[in-house]
């Protein structure tokens, strides 16, 4: 494969010696991870960076070390087919879900439905205004689910922000009927402990179970204090979604003391988040498995009984992982990729100072059988292109690319762009394609870039926080077999059996 701007790509790779020195410096100076990861919980435009950093960014653009402001660069096996700007919404774009010829795009202001029957010309079918960070989104049949993780005046789509100390404050899950894609109807709301930062579906024929991930970040939220070491399980009857209700709150980190049994974080483990809940959970229903990314811990658990999930292994990485953010299984369920959202999504961590093993993916093999399965660390993966110190960049949401006998993944890295990589050899992951834009700004950190990048029915779809909805086409002999796999529905945090 020949890469566009090949000399630039070589110049931006992480040098081993320099990266090692940078990693040591970063470890010596590391503070706690951001208490509230994901950029919507921080101002979209951060404080201006230092004059020297701004000058360095401008110089890197001028010299060709990084792309110019908003310049698009990509490997020659990726084609940029379309971009649909944000239009009516001013909030940050967030997650994606898919069903048939439709894509569902979350935004802090609500959600948008696209007709993607022609991937080169997506058309807006509906835009629903319903503010409430971060509007993590999923679909199942005629139902759409939306997470609210900010204190609202009530559960309606007309609610306003208010302090969490107010007795009337509401946060949790919202349910919509999408049988008419052009006119979604709001049908139910379920309040959950500490709101819903993200959620994952475990669908059944008659019901949909929802695992609600939320956490207690700080004293800022007096109604959500540690220990908050579990998840809310919601049961939604498909024929009567208005009866949706919390049916269980399993504790995933039982233990003594005020912090429960999760990672205690700093000062015991400097630079690591205290575990006060989970950020995200990925379920693999065909294997009765789930993987939880829970702040300071990664967990593997059984979902044979979806209403009563059971933890079977728990791991920590107190050297390189600051905030366990999300998880992706391979198809055989003998590996799982965890992401570390170092800096909370608003930091510049794809630079030489941070190094190649922080703000990265951690690849774990799953060994053993049944409830005796264990997570065994194998290696890290991080994009091999340095980003400017004004670009927020860190490992974020991605999905499998379904090719039999291979473990391939596409992944968002905020302003680091979209990376396609191969982890068939757990110990030697490698990038095979990429797409990215240059920095939004070179004088300050402005949050942007790809929040989610997922493969669906032959194309890559990316929801860019600032630039909108992107469609990419990947043409590579290693990934081409995936074009033969077509799904009727995809929620990435509910991984399908692609070859069933």
C-alpha positions in Angstrom: 0.0 0.0 0.0 1.2 3.5 -0.9 0.2 6.3 1.4 -0.7 9.8 0.3 1.9 12.3 1.6 4.2 9.5 2.3 7.1 11.7 3.5 4.8 13.5 5.9 3.6 10.2 7.2 7.1 9.0 7.9 8.0 12.2 9.6 5.0 12.0 11.9 5.6 8.5 13.2 6.4 8.0 16.8 10.2 7.6 17.2 10.9 4.8 19.6 13.6 6.5 21.6 11.8 9.9 21.7 8.5 8.2 22.6 10.1 6.3 25.4 11.6 9.5 26.8 8.3 11.3 26.4 6.5 8.5 28.1 8.8 8.6 31.1 8.3 12.4 31.4 4.5 12.0 31.1 4.4 9.3 33.8 6.4 11.5 36.2 4.1 14.5 35.7 0.8 12.7 35.2 -2.1 14.0 37.2 -5.5 12.4 37.6 -7.5 11.6 34.4 -10.2 14.1 33.6 -13.1 13.5 36.0 -15.7 13.7 33.3 -14.5 12.1 30.1 -16.0 13.1 26.7 -15.8 16.6 25.4 -19.4 17.6 25.9 -18.8 17.8 29.6 -16.2 20.5 29.0 -16.4 23.7 27.0 -16.1 23.1 23.3 -13.3 25.6 23.0 -10.7 25.3 25.7 -8.4 28.0 27.0 -5.7 29.2 24.6 -2.5 27.2 24.7 0.8 28.7 25.4 2.5 30.9 22.8 5.2 28.4 22.3 2.7 25.5 21.7 0.7 27.6 19.3 3.9 28.6 17.4 4.9 24.9 17.3 1.6 23.9 15.8 1.7 26.6 13.2 5.3 25.6 12.3 4.3 22.0 12.1 1.6 22.9 9.6 3.9 25.1 7.6 6.6 22.4 7.4 4.2 19.7 6.4 4.6 17.6 9.5 0.9 17.8 10.1 -2.0 18.6 7.7 -3.0 22.2 7.3 -6.0 23.6 9.1 -9.1 21.5 8.0 -7.0 19.9 5.2 -8.0 16.3 4.5 -5.4 13.6 4.2 -5.8 9.8 3.9 -4.3 6.6 2.8 -4.9 5.8 -0.9 -7.1 2.8 0.0 -9.8 5.2 1.6 -12.1 7.4 -0.4 -14.1 10.3 1.2 -17.5 10.0 -0.4 -19.6 12.5 1.5 -19.9 15.0 4.3 -23.2 16.3 5.7 -22.6 19.4 7.9 -24.4 19.7 11.3 -26.9 22.2 10.1 -29.6 22.9 12.7 -27.8 21.5 15.7 -25.2 23.5 17.6 -24.3 20.8 20.0 -21.5 18.2 19.7 -22.1 15.2 17.5 -21.8 11.9 19.4 -22.6 8.2 18.7 -24.1 6.3 15.7 -26.5 3.4 15.2 -27.9 1.8 12.0 -31.0 0.0 10.8 -31.7 -1.0 7.2 -31.0 2.0 5.0 -30.9 4.5 7.9 -28.2 5.9 10.1 -29.1 7.5 13.5 -26.7 10.2 14.7 -26.6 11.4 18.2 -26.0 15.1 19.1 -26.0 16.9 22.4 -29.1 18.7 21.1 -31.0 15.6 20.1 -30.6 13.2 17.2 -30.7 13.0 13.4 -31.9 10.3 11.0 -30.2 9.9 7.7 -31.2 7.9 4.6 -28.0 6.2 3.5 -29.4 4.1 0.7 -27.0 6.2 -1.5 -23.9 6.5 0.6 -22.5 9.2 -1.7 -25.5 11.4 -1.0 -27.0 10.8 2.5 -30.3 12.6 3.0 -31.7 13.9 6.3 -35.0 12.2 7.1 -35.6 13.8 10.5 -34.0 16.0 13.1 -35.4 15.7 16.7 -34.5 18.5 19.1 -34.1 16.9 22.6 -31.2 18.3 24.5 -29.3 16.3 27.1 -25.7 15.3 27.0 -24.5 13.1 25.6 -27.4 11.6 23.8 -25.7 8.2 23.3 -28.0 6.4 20.8 -29.2 2.9 19.8 -32.1 1.3 18.0 -33.9 -2.0 18.2 -36.9 -2.7 16.0 -39.3 0.2 16.2 -37.6 1.7 19.3 -34.8 4.2 19.7 -33.0 4.8 22.9 -31.3 8.0 24.0 -29.0 8.6 27.1 -29.2 11.8 29.2 -26.3 12.4 31.5 -26.8 16.0 32.6 -29.1 17.5 35.1 -32.4 18.5 33.4 -35.4 20.4 34.7 -37.6 17.4 33.7 -37.7 14.4 31.4 -39.3 16.2 28.4 -37.5 17.3 25.3 -38.3 20.9 26.3 -36.3 20.6 29.5 -33.6 23.1 30.5 -30.3 22.6 32.4 -30.4 23.1 36.1 -28.1 22.3 39.1 -28.1 18.6 40.2 -29.0 19.8 43.7 -32.5 20.7 42.6 -35.1 18.1 43.8 -36.8 18.2 40.4 -33.6 17.3 38.5 -33.9 14.4 36.0 -31.5 12.3 34.0 -31.7 8.8 32.6 -33.0 7.0 29.5 -35.5 8.2 26.9 -37.4 5.9 24.5 -38.8 6.9 21.1 -41.0 5.1 18.6 -39.4 5.2 15.2 -41.9 3.1 13.2 -42.3 6.3 11.1 -38.7 7.5 10.6 -39.8 10.9 9.5 -41.8 11.5 12.7 -40.2 9.8 15.8 -42.5 9.9 18.8 -41.3 10.2 22.4 -43.0 7.4 24.4 -41.1 6.8 27.7 -38.5 8.0 30.1 -36.8 6.1 32.9 -34.8 7.9 35.6 -31.6 6.1 36.5 -29.0 6.5 39.3 -26.3 9.0 38.2 -28.1 9.4 34.8 -27.0 7.5 31.7 -23.7 8.4 30.2 -23.9 5.5 27.7 -26.0 2.4 27.4 -26.0 -1.0 25.7 -28.8 -3.2 24.5 -29.4 -6.9 25.1 -32.4 -7.5 22.8 -34.9 -10.3 23.2 -38.0 -11.2 21.2 -40.4 -9.6 23.6 -38.2 -7.2 25.6 -35.1 -5.1 25.3 -32.8 -5.0 28.3 -30.7 -1.9 28.6 -27.4 -1.8 30.6 -27.0 1.8 31.7 -23.5 3.0 32.3 -23.0 6.0 34.6 -20.5 7.1 37.2 -20.0 9.4 40.1 -17.2 11.8 39.0 -17.0 14.3 41.8 -18.6 16.2 44.6 -20.1 18.4 41.9 -23.0 15.9 41.8 -24.2 15.5 45.4 -27.0 13.1 44.4 -24.4 10.7 42.8 -21.7 9.9 45.3 -19.4 6.8 45.5 -19.7 4.0 45.9 -21.6 3.8 42.6 -20.2 0.5 41.6 -23.0 -1.0 39.5 -25.2 -0.5 36.5 -28.9 0.1 36.1 -30.7 -2.7 34.1 -33.9 -1.5 32.4 -36.5 -3.8 30.9 -38.5 -2.4 28.0 -41.5 -4.4 26.7 -41.5 -4.0 22.9 -45.3 -3.9 22.7 -45.6 -1.5 25.7 -42.5 0.6 25.9 -44.3 3.1 28.2 -43.9 0.4 30.9 -40.1 0.5 30.7 -38.6 0.4 34.2 -35.4 -0.4 36.2 -35.5 -4.0 37.2 -32.0 -4.5 38.8 -28.9 -2.7 39.9 -26.1 -5.3 40.0 -23.0 -4.2 41.9 -20.0 -5.1 39.7 -17.3 -4.1 42.2 -18.3 -5.3 45.6 -16.0 -4.4 48.4 -15.6 -2.8 51.8 -15.2 0.9 52.5 -16.6 4.0 50.8 -15.1 3.3 47.4 -16.3 -0.3 47.0 -14.1 -2.9 45.3 -13.0 -1.0 42.2 -9.7 0.8 41.4 -9.1 3.4 44.2 -7.3 5.8 41.8 -5.0 8.5 43.1 -3.1 8.8 45.4 -2.8 4.9 45.5 -2.6 4.8 41.7 -1.5 8.3 40.5 -3.0 9.4 37.2 -5.7 6.7 37.2 -9.4 7.3 37.6 -11.1 6.0 40.7 -13.8 3.5 39.7 -17.2 4.9 40.6 -19.2 3.2 37.9 -18.7 2.2 34.2 -18.2 4.4 31.2 -19.3 1.9 28.6 -20.3 -1.8 28.2 -20.1 -3.9 25.0 -22.2 -7.1 24.9 -21.8 -10.1 22.7 -25.2 -11.9 23.0 -24.2 -14.8 20.8 -21.5 -15.7 23.3 -23.4 -14.6 26.5 -20.4 -12.2 27.2 -20.0 -8.6 28.0 -16.9 -6.4 28.5 -17.1 -3.4 30.7 -14.8 -0.3 30.5 -15.2 1.1 34.0 -12.9 4.1 34.7 -10.1 2.4 36.5 -11.0 -1.2 35.7 -11.7 -3.5 32.7 -14.1 -6.3 33.4 -15.4 -9.4 31.7 -18.8 -10.7 32.7 -21.4 -13.3 31.8 -24.9 -12.3 30.6 -26.5 -15.7 30.4 -29.1 -14.2 32.6 -29.3 -10.7 31.1 -31.2 -9.3 34.1 -28.5 -10.5 36.4 -25.0 -10.1 34.8 -22.1 -11.7 36.6 -18.5 -10.5 36.6 -16.0 -13.3 35.9 -12.7 -11.3 35.6 -11.4 -7.9 36.5 -8.1 -6.3 35.3 -6.3 -3.0 35.9 -3.4 -1.2 34.2 -2.0 1.3 36.6 1.0 2.3 34.5 -0.6 3.2 31.1 -4.4 3.3 31.4 -5.9 6.4 33.0 -9.6 5.9 32.1 -11.0 2.6 30.7 -13.5 4.0 28.1 -14.9 1.3 25.8 -14.5 -2.3 24.6 -14.6 -4.3 21.4 -14.6 -8.1 21.1 -13.2 -9.9 18.1 -15.6 -12.3 16.4 -14.3 -15.5 18.0 -14.6 -13.9 21.5 -11.1 -14.8 22.4 -9.9 -11.2 22.4 -11.1 -7.8 23.6 -9.8 -4.4 22.8 -10.1 -1.8 25.6 -9.6 2.0 25.0 -8.0 4.5 27.3 -9.5 7.9 27.1 -6.6 9.7 28.7 -7.4 13.4 29.1 -11.1 12.9 28.9 -11.3 13.4 25.1 -10.4 17.1 25.3 -6.7 16.7 25.6 -3.9 16.5 23.1 -2.4 13.1 23.8 -1.3 11.9 20.3 2.0 13.7 20.7 5.6 12.7 21.2 5.5 13.6 24.9 2.6 11.2 25.7 4.1 8.3 23.8 2.7 5.2 22.1 1.3 3.4 25.1 -0.9 6.0 26.8 -4.2 7.2 25.4 -4.1 4.0 23.4 -5.9 0.7 22.9 -5.0 -2.3 25.1 -5.4 -5.7 23.5 -6.3 -8.6 25.7 -6.6 -12.3 24.9 -9.4 -14.1 26.6 -8.2 -17.5 27.8 -10.0 -20.4 29.5 -13.6 -21.5 29.4 -16.9 -20.5 30.9 -16.8 -18.6 34.2 -13.0 -19.4 34.4 -12.2 -17.2 31.4 -9.5 -14.6 32.1 -8.2 -11.4 30.4 -4.5 -11.6 29.5 -2.7 -8.4 28.3 -0.9 -8.7 24.9 0.0 -5.2 23.6 -1.0 -1.6 22.9 -2.1 0.1 19.7 -2.0 3.8 19.0 -2.2 5.7 15.7 1.3 6.1 14.2 0.8 9.8 13.2 1.7 12.6 15.6 -1.0 15.3 16.1 -0.6 18.9 17.0 -0.7 20.0 20.6 -3.9 21.9 19.7 -5.7 18.8 18.5 -7.7 16.7 21.0 -6.8 13.2 20.2 -7.1 9.8 22.0 -8.5 6.3 21.5 -12.3 6.4 21.0 -15.2 4.5 19.5 -14.8 1.9 16.8 -16.2 -1.4 15.4 -15.1 -4.6 13.9 -14.7 -5.0 10.1 -16.2 -8.5 9.5 -13.6 -10.6 7.7 -13.4 -14.3 8.5 -10.1 -15.4 10.0 -9.0 -11.8 10.6 -9.3 -9.3 13.4 -9.8 -5.9 11.8 -11.2 -2.8 13.3 -12.0 0.8 12.3 -11.8 3.4 15.1 -12.3 7.1 15.8 -9.5 9.1 17.4 -11.2 12.6 17.6 -8.9 15.0 15.7 -6.5 12.0 15.1 -9.2 11.0 12.6 -10.2 7.5 11.6 -7.8 4.5 11.7 -8.3 1.0 10.2 -6.0 -1.5 11.9 -5.3 -5.2 12.2 -4.9 -7.0 15.5 -5.0 -10.6 14.2 -1.7 -11.0 15.9 -2.5 -9.7 19.4 1.1 -8.8 20.1 1.7 -6.9 16.8 -1.2 -4.7 15.8 -0.7 -2.5 12.7 -2.5 0.2 10.9 -3.7 -0.5 7.3 -5.6 2.7 6.4 -6.4 6.1 7.8 -8.4 9.3 7.2 -8.0 12.6 9.0 -8.4 16.4 8.9 -5.8 19.0 10.0 -6.4 20.8 13.2 -9.5 22.9 13.7 -7.3 25.7 15.2 -3.6 26.2 15.7 -3.7 28.8 18.5 -5.9 27.0 21.0 -7.4 23.5 21.7 -10.8 23.3 20.1 -12.6 20.0 20.7 -13.6 18.3 17.5 -12.8 15.3 15.3 -14.4 11.8 14.9 -16.4 10.7 17.9 -17.5 7.4 16.4 -16.3 5.5 13.3 -18.1 2.3 12.4 -18.2 -0.1 9.5 -21.7 -0.9 8.2 -22.7 -2.8 5.1 -19.7 -1.9 3.0 -18.9 1.6 4.2 -17.4 3.5 7.1 -19.5 6.1 8.7 -18.0 8.7 11.0 -19.8 11.3 13.2 -17.4 14.2 13.5 -18.0 16.4 16.5 -17.6 19.7 14.6 -17.7 18.8 10.8 -20.7 16.6 10.7 -21.5 13.2 9.2 -18.8 11.6 7.0 -19.0 8.6 4.6 -15.8 6.7 3.7 -15.2 3.8 1.3 -12.4 1.4 2.1 -10.9 -0.5 -0.9 -8.3 -3.0 0.3 -7.9 -6.8 -0.4 -7.7 -7.4 3.3 -11.0 -5.8 4.1 -12.9 -6.3 0.8 -14.5 -9.6 1.9 -16.5 -7.6 4.5 -18.6 -6.1 1.7 -20.4 -9.5 1.5 -21.7 -9.1 5.1 -25.0 -7.2 5.3 -26.8 -6.5 8.5 -30.4 -5.4 9.1 -29.4 -3.5 12.3 -26.2 -2.5 14.1 -25.6 -1.1 17.5 -21.9 -1.4 17.9 -22.1 -1.9 21.7 -24.3 -4.9 21.0 -22.0 -6.8 18.8 -23.6 -9.1 16.2 -22.5 -12.5 15.2 -21.5 -11.4 11.7 -21.2 -14.9 10.3 -24.2 -16.6 11.9 
